[in-house]
Amino acid sequence: MPKFIKTRDRYARNSAKMKKCKASLKVFFKNTDKTSALDGLNNLVSMLDKLAGRNIIHANKAGRLKTKCYRHFNSL
């Protein structure tokens, strides 16, 4: 398989994962109920850790986003 096809496939896969993450972030920040926000927080932190571990996003960006999520959760 030519290299450009693999690159295109990886780019599409990574873009889809990032879109899912961004959508989850938007839903989490719109949430005002603490019990449902806890479930969203756990899923979101897990997703960010996986994305950082697979080098889809930088580890520092994942850390910043997790901190932002925890601050929002504590403000509820």
SVG drawing of the C-alpha trace seen along z (x, -y; Angstrom):
<svg xmlns="http://www.w3.org/2000/svg" viewBox="-29 -28 34 30">
<polyline fill="none" stroke="black" stroke-width="0.4" points="0.0,0.0 1.4,-3.4 2.5,-5.6 0.1,-8.5 -2.9,-6.2 -1.9,-5.2 -1.3,-8.8 -4.7,-9.8 -6.4,-7.0 -4.6,-7.9 -5.5,-11.6 -9.2,-10.7 -9.2,-8.4 -7.4,-11.0 -9.7,-13.8 -12.8,-11.7 -11.4,-11.1 -10.7,-14.8 -14.2,-15.8 -15.7,-13.3 -13.6,-14.8 -14.5,-18.4 -18.2,-17.4 -17.9,-15.7 -16.2,-18.9 -19.0,-21.1 -21.7,-18.8 -19.8,-18.7 -19.4,-22.4 -23.1,-23.0 -24.0,-20.5 -25.3,-22.0 -26.3,-18.8 -23.5,-17.5 -24.4,-13.9 -24.5,-13.6 -21.5,-15.8 -19.5,-13.3 -20.2,-10.6 -19.2,-13.0 -16.0,-14.0 -14.9,-10.4 -15.4,-9.6 -13.8,-12.8 -10.7,-12.4 -10.3,-8.8 -10.7,-10.0 -8.1,-12.8 -5.6,-10.4 -6.0,-8.0 -5.6,-10.7 -2.5,-12.0 -1.1,-8.4 -1.6,-7.9 0.0,-11.2 -3.1,-12.6 -2.9,-15.6 0.0,-16.8 0.2,-15.7 0.3,-19.3 -2.9,-20.1 -4.6,-17.1 -3.5,-18.2 -4.8,-21.7 -8.2,-20.4 -8.5,-18.1 -7.7,-20.9 -10.4,-23.1 -12.9,-20.2 -12.2,-19.7 -12.6,-23.4 -15.9,-23.4 -17.0,-20.3 -16.0,-21.9 -17.9,-25.1 -21.2,-23.2"/>
</svg>
